[in-house]
């Protein structure tokens, strides 16, 4: 087992799932405008590469074969809403069979959970109660529960294209899921590490545009992780920090099942 006190592990796709759910549960992030432009486009001299080449380099940059050496990951996080004196702890459980569970506690809001046992995708919070996710929400959850979505990109997305307007120094992919809006992932041309992700998050309250920036990459258990992330959802800025990571702890499969509906 490997543990570390620090900030976030690889799945940058966890960030939109978690923080946008929190913002919505708090009644903070509805009816916002799409994110702004991402910057100047890359120069014509930059060599265009295929989506598969970009994805392969991204996987290799974050550990390559090391992704197959671990079976589970447990993360302890802190979520902070900048300028709002609001935030709280969260815990994320993940398996290499694409099962996941995230539980967050916000003072004044209560517990917020989202999970999947690989078949059913569900969420539960004090605002919406227990919900079984369908359509775009289910596809988002499927992608974000994946042990490494870059490895399984062709299974998860119906279309993957290189963005024609990638900022200088970056290679950006526009990935369209089987349901829902496209996601734009940008990678550094030199290190091949992910720099940002943006798109529109489908929620029970409506669609919410977001943009997440990840940085401070470090290595743990052979896997390179972004230890800091910041998400902009409308006027709200949410900072996600992971305080502890543990690989290969035993996990009961039943923990990923949806909770029993509350008795009437």
NUNUPA-633438 format. One record per residue (C-alpha): residue in three letters; x, y, z. Coordinates in steps of 0.5 Angstrom, whole numbers, plus 500, padded with zeros to 3 digits. Layout:
BEGIN
AlaXYZ...
//
This chain:
BEGIN
Unk500500500Unk502507498Unk500513502Unk502521501Unk499527505Unk498532499Unk494534494Unk490531488Unk491524484Unk490523477Unk483523475Unk482530473Unk475528471Unk473527478Unk474535479Unk468537475Unk464531478Unk465533485Unk466541485Unk460542481Unk455538485Unk457541491Unk456548488Unk449546485Unk447543492Unk449549495Unk445553490Unk451557488Unk452555480Unk446556476Unk445559470Unk452561468Unk455563461Unk460559458Unk467559459Unk471564456Unk476563450Unk482559452Unk488564449Unk492565443Unk492559438Unk498555437Unk503557431Unk502554424Unk509551425Unk507546431Unk506539428Unk499537428Unk499530431Unk493524432Unk488524438Unk491517439Unk498519439Unk496525444Unk493520448Unk498515448Unk503520451Unk499523456Unk498515459Unk505514459Unk507521462Unk502519468Unk505512469Unk504508463Unk505501465Unk504503473Unk497504472Unk496496471Unk500495478Unk495498483Unk487495484Unk484501488Unk485508490Unk483512496Unk483519497Unk482524502Unk480531499Unk479538502Unk474542498Unk474550498Unk469555495Unk474561494Unk471568498Unk465564500Unk468562507Unk465555505Unk468548504Unk469541507Unk472534507Unk471529501Unk473522500Unk473518494Unk474511493Unk476508486Unk477501483Unk481499477Unk474495475Unk471502474Unk467502481Unk467509485Unk464513490Unk465520493Unk462522499Unk463530501Unk460533507Unk459541507Unk457544513Unk450547513Unk448543507Unk450535509Unk453529506Unk453529498Unk454522495Unk456520488Unk457513486Unk457507481Unk458499482Unk459499474Unk452498472Unk448503476Unk450510476Unk447514482Unk447520486Unk444523493Unk444529496Unk440533501Unk437537495Unk435532490Unk435526494Unk437519491Unk437519484Unk439514479Unk443518473Unk441517466Unk443520459Unk448525459Unk449525467Unk450517467Unk455518461Unk459523465Unk459519471Unk462513467Unk467517464Unk469520471Unk469513474Unk474510469Unk480508472Unk484512467Unk479515461Unk485516457Unk487509456Unk479507455Unk478513450Unk475510444Unk470506449Unk468512452Unk467517447Unk464517440Unk468522437Unk475524439Unk478530435Unk484535435Unk482542437Unk484547431Unk485552436Unk489549441Unk493555445Unk501555444Unk505550447Unk498545448Unk495540444Unk488540446Unk483534444Unk475535443Unk472529446Unk464527445Unk461522449Unk455518447Unk451523451Unk452530453Unk456536451Unk463535448Unk469536453Unk476539451Unk482537455Unk489540454Unk496537454Unk502540455Unk506539448Unk513538452Unk511534458Unk504531455Unk501532462Unk494535462Unk493542463Unk486544463Unk479541462Unk473545460Unk466543458Unk459543460Unk456539466Unk449536466Unk446536473Unk439536476Unk439543476Unk441544469Unk447545465Unk453548468Unk459551464Unk466550467Unk473550466Unk478546471Unk486548471Unk491542474Unk498543476Unk503541481Unk504534478Unk508529483Unk509522483Unk506517488Unk506509487Unk509510480Unk503514478Unk504522476Unk498526479Unk496533479Unk497535486Unk493542485Unk486544481Unk482550481Unk475550477Unk471556475Unk464555475Unk460561473Unk463566478Unk465561483Unk472558484Unk473552487Unk480549490Unk480542490Unk486539495Unk488532496Unk490531503Unk492523503Unk492518498Unk492510499Unk493505494Unk491498494Unk487498500Unk481492500Unk474495498Unk468492499Unk464492492Unk457493496Unk460500498Unk459502491Unk452500490Unk446505491Unk443506498Unk436503499Unk431508498Unk428512504Unk422509507Unk416513506
//
